[in-house]
Amino acid sequence: MMVPKSCPVCGCPESLKEVHGGMDWLMCANCPAAIPYAWTATDVLKETNPEITPAIIDVLAERQRQVTVEGWTPEHDDTHENGDMARAAACYALTAAGFPAEYVGFWFWPWLKFWKPTTPRRDLVKAGALILAEIQRLDRLKAGTQGND
């Protein structure tokens, strides 16, 4: 896990220090936050923002998984054009809505592989993460930072 540069609870820059005691922790010098190294950003969100629903956490966790496990980094995403990621998201959403996966995948899936529909909820989570990735790509393109993340 990448150690955050600022406290995810209060936002204090450079306020985290390591504490050891059977488990490695990050402690904030300015607020009562204590964060185990093993926590992910989605875990911190869940603990610090009770209004964030499991659906939001699942979409963010899926996007994090796509980057860390699958290797679909911003640099990789920046190589996609013509709405490929938006089309992929639409495919998962259509399957979740009951359209037959074999037809959706054959006619609309933008790549030759990686089509893995499962359950309606899981497919919507994947769709949400792909939409997030496409929005981030468009934002980088507009800002002129595509490929510079």
C-alpha positions as CSV (number, residue, x, y, z in Angstrom):
1,M,0.0,0.0,0.0
2,M,1.2,3.5,-0.7
3,V,1.5,5.5,2.4
4,P,-0.6,8.7,2.2
5,K,1.2,12.1,2.3
6,S,-1.5,13.7,4.4
7,C,-4.0,12.5,6.9
8,P,-7.0,11.0,5.2
9,V,-9.2,12.1,8.1
10,C,-8.3,15.8,8.7
11,G,-6.2,16.5,5.6
12,C,-3.2,17.7,7.5
13,P,-0.2,17.6,5.2
14,E,2.9,15.6,6.4
15,S,1.2,15.0,9.8
16,L,1.4,11.2,9.7
17,K,4.1,9.3,11.7
18,E,4.7,5.6,12.0
19,V,3.9,3.8,15.2
20,H,4.8,0.2,15.8
21,G,3.2,-2.1,18.3
22,G,2.4,-5.6,16.9
23,M,1.1,-3.9,13.8
24,D,2.3,-0.9,11.8
25,W,0.1,2.2,12.1
26,L,0.1,5.7,10.8
27,M,-0.9,8.2,13.5
28,C,-1.9,11.8,12.8
29,A,-0.2,14.5,14.9
30,N,-3.1,16.9,14.6
31,C,-6.2,14.7,15.1
32,P,-7.1,11.3,16.7
33,A,-6.7,9.3,13.4
34,A,-4.9,6.0,13.6
35,I,-4.7,4.2,10.3
36,P,-3.3,0.6,9.8
37,Y,-0.9,0.4,6.9
38,A,-3.1,-2.4,5.5
39,W,-6.1,0.0,5.0
40,T,-6.9,1.1,1.5
41,A,-8.3,4.5,0.5
42,T,-11.8,3.0,0.3
43,D,-11.5,1.7,3.9
44,V,-10.6,5.1,5.1
45,L,-13.6,6.6,3.2
46,K,-15.9,4.1,4.8
47,E,-14.6,4.8,8.3
48,T,-14.6,8.6,8.0
49,N,-17.7,9.3,5.9
50,P,-20.7,7.2,7.0
51,E,-22.9,8.7,4.3
52,I,-20.8,7.0,1.6
53,T,-22.8,3.9,0.7
54,P,-21.5,0.4,0.0
55,A,-22.2,1.0,-3.7
56,I,-19.9,3.9,-3.8
57,I,-17.2,2.0,-1.9
58,D,-17.6,-0.9,-4.3
59,V,-17.1,1.2,-7.4
60,L,-14.1,2.9,-5.9
61,A,-12.6,-0.4,-4.8
62,E,-13.2,-1.9,-8.2
63,R,-11.4,1.0,-9.9
64,Q,-8.5,0.6,-7.4
65,R,-8.5,-3.1,-8.2
66,Q,-8.4,-2.4,-11.9
67,V,-5.3,-0.2,-11.4
68,T,-3.4,-2.3,-8.8
69,V,-4.3,-5.8,-9.9
70,E,-5.0,-5.6,-13.6
71,G,-2.5,-2.8,-14.3
72,W,-5.0,-0.5,-16.0
73,T,-3.2,2.6,-14.9
74,P,-4.0,6.2,-16.0
75,E,-1.1,5.8,-18.5
76,H,-2.7,2.7,-19.9
77,D,-6.2,4.3,-20.0
78,D,-4.8,7.2,-21.9
79,T,-4.1,4.9,-24.8
80,H,-7.8,4.2,-25.3
81,E,-9.7,6.3,-27.8
82,N,-13.1,6.4,-29.5
83,G,-15.0,5.9,-26.2
84,D,-13.7,2.4,-25.7
85,M,-14.0,2.5,-21.9
86,A,-17.4,4.2,-22.0
87,R,-18.5,1.4,-24.5
88,A,-17.2,-1.3,-22.2
89,A,-19.1,0.3,-19.3
90,A,-22.3,0.4,-21.4
91,C,-21.8,-3.3,-22.1
92,Y,-21.7,-4.2,-18.4
93,A,-24.7,-2.0,-17.8
94,L,-26.7,-3.6,-20.6
95,T,-25.9,-7.1,-19.3
96,A,-27.0,-6.0,-15.8
97,A,-30.3,-4.7,-17.4
98,G,-31.0,-8.2,-18.7
99,F,-29.6,-8.1,-22.3
100,P,-27.9,-11.4,-23.2
101,A,-24.2,-11.2,-22.5
102,E,-23.2,-13.2,-25.6
103,Y,-24.9,-10.6,-27.9
104,V,-23.7,-7.6,-26.0
105,G,-20.2,-8.9,-25.9
106,F,-20.2,-9.8,-29.6
107,W,-21.7,-6.6,-31.0
108,F,-20.5,-3.9,-28.6
109,W,-17.5,-5.0,-26.5
110,P,-14.5,-2.9,-27.7
111,W,-11.7,-5.4,-27.2
112,L,-11.0,-9.0,-28.2
113,K,-10.8,-10.2,-24.6
114,F,-11.5,-9.2,-21.0
115,W,-15.3,-9.6,-21.3
116,K,-16.3,-11.1,-18.0
117,P,-20.0,-10.5,-17.1
118,T,-21.1,-12.1,-13.8
119,T,-24.0,-10.9,-11.7
120,P,-26.1,-7.7,-12.3
121,R,-24.7,-5.9,-9.3
122,R,-21.1,-6.9,-10.0
123,D,-21.5,-5.8,-13.7
124,L,-22.9,-2.4,-12.5
125,V,-19.9,-2.0,-10.2
126,K,-17.6,-2.7,-13.2
127,A,-19.5,-0.3,-15.3
128,G,-19.2,2.4,-12.7
129,A,-15.5,1.9,-12.4
130,L,-15.1,2.0,-16.2
131,I,-17.1,5.2,-16.3
132,L,-14.9,6.7,-13.6
133,A,-11.8,5.7,-15.6
134,E,-13.2,7.3,-18.8
135,I,-14.1,10.5,-17.0
136,Q,-10.6,10.7,-15.5
137,R,-9.1,10.1,-19.0
138,L,-11.2,12.9,-20.5
139,D,-10.3,15.3,-17.6
140,R,-6.6,14.6,-18.2
141,L,-7.0,15.1,-21.9
142,K,-8.8,18.5,-21.3
143,A,-6.1,19.6,-18.8
144,G,-3.3,18.6,-21.3
145,T,-1.8,16.1,-18.8
146,Q,-2.7,12.9,-20.7
147,G,0.2,10.5,-20.3
148,N,1.8,12.6,-17.6
149,D,0.2,11.0,-14.5
